[in-house]
Amino acid sequence: MMIWACFTGEGFGPLIVCDAGSVNADHYLEILKDDIVTLIDALLKPASEANSITVTIDDIFLFMHDNAPCHTATKVTTFLKKRRLPTMK
């Protein structure tokens, strides 16, 4: 069994149990699409007050993962680039 989890400066993200025991690029991409994008959207959601302004900078978010083959697969890096999710080198 493999457990995948994440955290941010705002708190914990989803905890995902990968029953197969390993994660390939397709499964990792599914995790990113289903869970990480939702988490990021929630973190970057503007304040609900009508009289407030949200100002962001380019480095407001930096995604970090290691160089596991599923993380460096072309389909994964393409997805991250299309979503404009900067990744730590």
DSSP file (Angstrom, degrees, kcal/mol; ACC not computed):
  #  RESIDUE AA STRUCTURE BP1 BP2  ACC     N-H-->O    O-->H-N    N-H-->O    O-->H-N    TCO  KAPPA ALPHA  PHI   PSI    X-CA   Y-CA   Z-CA
    1    1 A M              0   0    0      0, 0.0     2,-0.4     0, 0.0    18,-0.2   0.000 360.0 360.0 360.0 141.3    0.0    0.0    0.0
    2    2 A M  E     -A   18   0A   0     16,-1.6    16,-3.6    20,-0.1     2,-0.5  -0.968 360.0-154.1-123.3 140.1    1.2    3.5   -0.8
    3    3 A I  E     -A   17   0A   0     -2,-0.4     2,-0.4    14,-0.2    14,-0.2  -0.949   6.6-164.7-113.3 131.9    0.0    6.7    0.8
    4    4 A W  E     +A   16   0A   0     12,-3.2    12,-3.5    -2,-0.5     2,-0.3  -0.962  19.7 159.1-116.0 133.8    0.2   10.0   -1.1
    5    5 A A  E     -A   15   0A   0     -2,-0.4     2,-0.3    10,-0.2    10,-0.2  -0.941  17.7-166.2-146.9 166.3   -0.2   13.3    0.8
    6    6 A C  E     -     0   0A   0      8,-0.7     7,-2.7    -2,-0.3     2,-0.3  -0.971   1.2-164.4-149.7 164.6    0.6   16.9    0.6
    7    7 A F  E     -A   12   0A   0     -2,-0.3     2,-0.3     5,-0.3     5,-0.2  -0.975   1.7-165.4-147.5 160.5    0.7   20.0    2.8
    8    8 A T  E >   -A   11   0A   0      3,-3.3     3,-0.9    -2,-0.3    -2,-0.0  -0.784  45.3 -93.3-134.0 176.9    0.8   23.8    2.3
    9    9 A G  T 3  S+     0   0    0     -2,-0.3     3,-0.1     1,-0.2    -1,-0.0   0.684 126.7  54.2 -66.3 -17.2    1.6   26.8    4.5
   10   10 A E  T 3  S-     0   0    0      1,-0.3     2,-0.3     0, 0.0    -1,-0.2   0.563 123.7 -81.2 -92.7 -11.9   -2.2   27.0    5.0
   11   11 A G  E <   -A    8   0A   0     -3,-0.9    -3,-3.3     0, 0.0    -1,-0.3  -0.946  68.2 -23.0 143.9-165.6   -2.5   23.4    6.2
   12   12 A F  E     -A    7   0A   0     -2,-0.3    -5,-0.3    -5,-0.2     3,-0.1  -0.520  47.5-153.8 -84.7 147.6   -2.8   19.8    5.1
   13   13 A G  E     -     0   0A   0     -7,-2.7    -1,-0.1     1,-0.3    23,-0.1  -0.176  47.0 -44.0 -98.3-162.1   -4.1   18.7    1.7
   14   14 A P  E     -     0   0A   0      0, 0.0    -8,-0.7     0, 0.0     2,-0.5  -0.282  44.2-142.7 -69.2 152.7   -5.7   15.4    0.7
   15   15 A L  E     -A    5   0A   0    -10,-0.2     2,-0.5    -3,-0.1   -10,-0.2  -0.981  22.9-168.5-113.9 118.9   -4.4   12.1    1.9
   16   16 A I  E     -A    4   0A   0    -12,-3.5   -12,-3.2    -2,-0.5     2,-0.6  -0.934  15.0-147.5-119.5 127.6   -4.8    9.5   -0.8
   17   17 A V  E     -A    3   0A   0     -2,-0.5     2,-0.9   -14,-0.2   -14,-0.2  -0.829   8.0-158.3 -92.5 121.8   -4.4    5.7   -0.4
   18   18 A C  E >   -A    2   0A   0    -16,-3.6     3,-1.8    -2,-0.6   -16,-1.6  -0.826   6.8-171.0-101.8  94.0   -3.0    4.1   -3.5
   19   19 A D  T 3  S+     0   0    0     -2,-0.9    -1,-0.2     1,-0.3   -16,-0.0   0.744  76.2  68.9 -60.4 -27.2   -4.1    0.5   -3.2
   20   20 A A  T 3  S-     0   0    0      2,-0.2    -1,-0.3     1,-0.1     3,-0.1   0.691 103.5-125.3 -69.8 -16.6   -2.0   -0.8   -6.1
   21   21 A G  S <  S+     0   0    0     -3,-1.8     2,-0.3   -19,-0.2    -2,-0.1   0.290  82.9  52.0  90.9 -11.9    1.2   -0.1   -4.1
   22   22 A S  S    S-     0   0    0    -20,-0.1     2,-0.5     2,-0.0    -2,-0.2  -0.965  70.5-135.6-149.2 165.5    2.7    2.0   -6.8
   23   23 A V        -     0   0    0     -2,-0.3    47,-0.2    -3,-0.1     2,-0.2  -0.987  15.5-166.7-129.2 124.3    1.8    5.0   -8.9
   24   24 A N     >  -     0   0    0     -2,-0.5     4,-2.7    46,-0.1     5,-0.2  -0.455  44.4 -90.3 -97.4 179.2    2.5    5.3  -12.6
   25   25 A A  H  > S+     0   0    0      1,-0.2     4,-2.5     2,-0.2     5,-0.2   0.871 125.8  51.9 -59.7 -39.3    2.3    8.6  -14.6
   26   26 A D  H  > S+     0   0    0      2,-0.2     4,-1.9     1,-0.2    -1,-0.2   0.917 112.5  44.8 -65.2 -43.0   -1.4    8.1  -15.4
   27   27 A H  H  > S+     0   0    0      2,-0.2     4,-2.1     1,-0.2    -2,-0.2   0.907 113.6  50.1 -67.9 -41.3   -2.4    7.5  -11.8
   28   28 A Y  H  X S+     0   0    0     -4,-2.7     4,-2.6     1,-0.2    -2,-0.2   0.904 109.3  51.7 -62.9 -41.3   -0.2   10.5  -10.7
   29   29 A L  H  X S+     0   0    0     -4,-2.5     4,-2.8    -5,-0.2    -1,-0.2   0.888 107.8  52.7 -62.1 -39.2   -1.9   12.7  -13.3
   30   30 A E  H  X S+     0   0    0     -4,-1.9     4,-2.8     2,-0.2     5,-0.3   0.908 109.0  49.6 -61.9 -43.0   -5.3   11.6  -12.0
   31   31 A I  H  X>S+     0   0    0     -4,-2.1     4,-2.7     2,-0.2     5,-1.4   0.934 112.1  48.2 -61.2 -46.3   -4.2   12.6   -8.5
   32   32 A L  I  <>S+     0   0    0     -4,-2.6     5,-2.4     3,-0.2     6,-0.3   0.941 115.8  43.2 -59.9 -48.2   -3.0   16.0   -9.7
   33   33 A K  I  <5S+     0   0    0     -4,-2.8     5,-0.2     1,-0.2    -2,-0.2   0.906 122.5  36.8 -65.8 -42.6   -6.2   16.7  -11.7
   34   34 A D  I  <5S+     0   0    0     -4,-2.8    -2,-0.2    -5,-0.2    -1,-0.2   0.844 134.2  12.4 -81.9 -34.5   -8.6   15.5   -9.0
   35   35 A D  I  X5S+     0   0    0     -4,-2.7     4,-2.1    -5,-0.3    -3,-0.2   0.829 122.3  47.1-116.0 -46.9   -7.0   16.6   -5.8
   36   36 A I  I  ><S+     0   0    0     -5,-1.4     4,-3.0     2,-0.2     5,-0.2   0.933 112.4  49.3 -70.6 -44.9   -4.1   19.1   -6.3
   37   37 A V  H  ><S+     0   0    0     -5,-2.4     4,-2.6     1,-0.2    -1,-0.2   0.908 112.6  49.5 -60.8 -40.7   -5.9   21.4   -8.7
   38   38 A T  H  > S+     0   0    0     -6,-0.3     4,-2.0    -5,-0.2    -1,-0.2   0.916 112.3  47.9 -62.5 -43.7   -8.9   21.5   -6.4
   39   39 A L  H  X S+     0   0    0     -4,-2.1     4,-2.3     2,-0.2    -2,-0.2   0.930 113.0  47.4 -62.9 -46.7   -6.6   22.3   -3.4
   40   40 A I  H  X S+     0   0    0     -4,-3.0     4,-2.4     1,-0.2    -2,-0.2   0.919 110.2  52.3 -63.3 -44.5   -4.7   25.0   -5.3
   41   41 A D  H  < S+     0   0    0     -4,-2.6     4,-0.4    -5,-0.2    -1,-0.2   0.899 111.3  47.8 -58.6 -40.5   -8.0   26.6   -6.5
   42   42 A A  H >< S+     0   0    0     -4,-2.0     3,-0.7     1,-0.2    -1,-0.2   0.894 112.2  49.3 -67.9 -39.7   -9.3   26.7   -2.9
   43   43 A L  H 3< S+     0   0    0     -4,-2.3    -2,-0.2     1,-0.2    -1,-0.2   0.866 116.1  41.6 -66.7 -36.5   -6.0   28.2   -1.6
   44   44 A L  T 3< S+     0   0    0     -4,-2.4    -1,-0.2    -5,-0.2    -2,-0.2   0.349  82.7 128.3 -95.6   6.3   -5.9   30.9   -4.3
   45   45 A K    <   -     0   0    0     -3,-0.7     3,-0.1    -4,-0.4    -3,-0.0  -0.420  65.0-112.0 -64.4 131.9   -9.6   31.8   -4.2
   46   46 A P        -     0   0    0      0, 0.0    -1,-0.1     0, 0.0    -2,-0.0  -0.220  39.8 -87.4 -63.1 155.1  -10.1   35.5   -3.7
   47   47 A A        -     0   0    0      1,-0.1     5,-0.1     2,-0.1     7,-0.1  -0.288  31.0-132.7 -60.3 147.5  -11.6   36.8   -0.5
   48   48 A S  S    S+     0   0    0     -3,-0.1     2,-0.2     3,-0.1    -1,-0.1   0.624  72.8 108.3 -82.6 -12.5  -15.4   36.9   -0.5
   49   49 A E    >   -     0   0    0      1,-0.1     3,-1.4     2,-0.1    -2,-0.1  -0.474  66.9-141.5 -68.5 133.2  -15.7   40.5    0.9
   50   50 A A  T 3  S+     0   0    0      1,-0.3    -1,-0.1    -2,-0.2    -3,-0.0   0.752  97.8  52.0 -66.9 -25.0  -16.8   42.9   -1.8
   51   51 A N  T 3  S+     0   0    0      2,-0.0     2,-0.3     0, 0.0    -1,-0.3   0.168  92.4  95.0-101.1  19.6  -14.5   45.6   -0.6
   52   52 A S    <   -     0   0    0     -3,-1.4     2,-0.4    -5,-0.1     0, 0.0  -0.777  57.2-150.9-110.8 156.7  -11.3   43.6   -0.6
   53   53 A I        -     0   0    0     -2,-0.3     2,-0.6     2,-0.0    -2,-0.0  -0.984   6.3-149.4-124.5 134.1   -8.6   43.3   -3.2
   54   54 A T        -     0   0    0     -2,-0.4     2,-0.5    -7,-0.1    -2,-0.0  -0.918  13.4-170.7-105.0 123.8   -6.4   40.2   -3.6
   55   55 A V        -     0   0    0     -2,-0.6     2,-0.3     2,-0.0    -2,-0.0  -0.952   6.9-174.9-114.0 129.3   -2.9   40.9   -5.0
   56   56 A T        -     0   0    0     -2,-0.5     2,-0.3     2,-0.0   -12,-0.0  -0.833  11.9-150.0-121.3 161.8   -0.7   37.9   -6.0
   57   57 A I    >   -     0   0    0     -2,-0.3     3,-1.6     1,-0.0     4,-0.2  -0.833  35.0-101.5-123.7 164.7    2.8   37.6   -7.1
   58   58 A D  G >  S+     0   0    0     -2,-0.3     3,-0.5     1,-0.3    -1,-0.0   0.821 118.4  50.4 -58.2 -34.0    4.4   35.0   -9.4
   59   59 A D  G 3  S+     0   0    0      1,-0.2    -1,-0.3     3,-0.0     3,-0.1   0.039  71.1 114.3 -97.9  29.8    5.9   32.9   -6.6
   60   60 A I  G <  S+     0   0    0     -3,-1.6     2,-0.4     1,-0.2    -1,-0.2   0.761  84.8  29.4 -66.4 -24.4    2.7   32.6   -4.5
   61   61 A F    <   +     0   0    0     -3,-0.5     2,-0.4    -4,-0.2    -1,-0.2  -1.000  62.0 179.4-140.8 135.0    2.7   28.9   -5.2
   62   62 A L        -     0   0    0     -2,-0.4     2,-0.3    23,-0.1    25,-0.2  -0.958  18.5-147.2-137.9 118.3    5.5   26.4   -5.8
   63   63 A F  B     -b   87   0B   0     23,-3.3    25,-3.3    -2,-0.4     2,-0.4  -0.672  16.5-165.7 -86.8 135.5    4.8   22.8   -6.4
   64   64 A M        +     0   0    0     -2,-0.3     2,-0.3    23,-0.2    25,-0.1  -0.982  21.3 143.2-127.6 130.3    7.4   20.3   -5.1
   65   65 A H        -     0   0    0     -2,-0.4     2,-0.0    23,-0.3    -2,-0.0  -0.941  43.3-105.9-149.0 169.0    7.8   16.6   -5.9
   66   66 A D        -     0   0    0     -2,-0.3    -1,-0.0     1,-0.1     5,-0.0  -0.111  41.7 -89.8 -89.0-169.1   10.9   14.4   -6.4
   67   67 A N        +     0   0    0      4,-0.1     5,-0.1     5,-0.1    -1,-0.1  -0.032  66.7 148.8 -95.6  31.9   12.3   13.0   -9.6
   68   68 A A    >>  -     0   0    0      1,-0.1     4,-1.6     3,-0.1     3,-1.4  -0.355  61.6-111.6 -59.4 146.3   10.3    9.7   -9.5
   69   69 A P  H 3> S+     0   0    0      0, 0.0     4,-0.6     0, 0.0    -1,-0.1   0.841 118.3  54.5 -52.7 -36.9    9.6    8.5  -13.0
   70   70 A C  H 34 S+     0   0    0    -47,-0.2     3,-0.2     1,-0.2     6,-0.1   0.798 108.4  50.5 -69.6 -24.8    5.8    9.3  -12.6
   71   71 A H  H <4 S+     0   0    0     -3,-1.4    -1,-0.2     1,-0.2    -4,-0.1   0.804 114.2  42.5 -79.0 -30.6    6.6   12.9  -11.6
   72   72 A T  H  < S+     0   0    0     -4,-1.6    -2,-0.2     4,-0.1    -1,-0.2   0.365  82.2 128.1-100.1   4.4    8.9   13.5  -14.6
   73   73 A A    >X  -     0   0    0     -4,-0.6     4,-2.5    -5,-0.2     3,-0.7  -0.306  69.1-119.5 -60.7 144.9    6.8   11.9  -17.3
   74   74 A T  H 3> S+     0   0    0      1,-0.3     4,-2.6     2,-0.2     5,-0.2   0.879 112.9  53.9 -55.1 -42.9    6.2   14.1  -20.3
   75   75 A K  H 3> S+     0   0    0      1,-0.2     4,-1.6     2,-0.2    -1,-0.3   0.837 111.0  47.2 -64.4 -31.3    2.4   14.0  -19.8
   76   76 A V  H <> S+     0   0    0     -3,-0.7     4,-2.5     2,-0.2    -2,-0.2   0.935 113.4  45.5 -74.8 -48.1    2.8   15.2  -16.1
   77   77 A T  H  X S+     0   0    0     -4,-2.5     4,-2.1     1,-0.2    -2,-0.2   0.877 113.1  51.7 -64.5 -35.8    5.2   18.0  -16.9
   78   78 A T  H  X S+     0   0    0     -4,-2.6     4,-2.6    -5,-0.3    -1,-0.2   0.921 109.7  49.7 -63.7 -44.3    3.0   19.1  -19.8
   79   79 A F  H  X S+     0   0    0     -4,-1.6     4,-2.1    -5,-0.2    -2,-0.2   0.931 111.1  48.7 -59.7 -47.0    0.0   19.2  -17.5
   80   80 A L  H  <>S+     0   0    0     -4,-2.5     5,-2.9     1,-0.2     4,-0.3   0.894 112.7  48.2 -62.9 -40.2    1.8   21.2  -14.9
   81   81 A K  H ><5S+     0   0    0     -4,-2.1     3,-1.1     3,-0.2    -1,-0.2   0.918 110.7  50.4 -65.9 -43.4    3.0   23.7  -17.6
   82   82 A K  H 3<5S+     0   0    0     -4,-2.6    -2,-0.2     1,-0.3    -1,-0.2   0.866 112.7  46.6 -63.1 -35.8   -0.5   24.1  -19.1
   83   83 A R  T 3<5S-     0   0    0     -4,-2.1    -1,-0.3    -5,-0.2    -2,-0.2   0.472 111.9-125.3 -82.2  -2.3   -1.9   24.7  -15.6
   84   84 A R  T < 5 +     0   0    0     -3,-1.1    -3,-0.2    -4,-0.3    -2,-0.1   0.899  53.6 157.7  56.3  44.4    0.9   27.2  -15.0
   85   85 A L      < -     0   0    0     -5,-2.9    -1,-0.2    -6,-0.1    -2,-0.1  -0.866  37.2-138.2 -99.6 104.1    1.9   25.4  -11.8
   86   86 A P        -     0   0    0      0, 0.0   -23,-3.3     0, 0.0     2,-0.4  -0.383  17.3-151.0 -65.1 138.4    5.6   26.3  -11.1
   87   87 A T  B     -b   63   0B   0    -25,-0.2   -23,-0.2    -2,-0.1     2,-0.1  -0.919  17.0-114.6-116.6 135.0    7.6   23.3  -10.0
   88   88 A M              0   0    0    -25,-3.3   -23,-0.3    -2,-0.4   -26,-0.0  -0.435 360.0 360.0 -64.5 135.2   10.6   23.4   -7.7
   89   89 A K              0   0    0     -2,-0.1    -1,-0.2   -25,-0.1   -25,-0.1   0.466 360.0 360.0 -80.6 360.0   13.7   22.3   -9.6
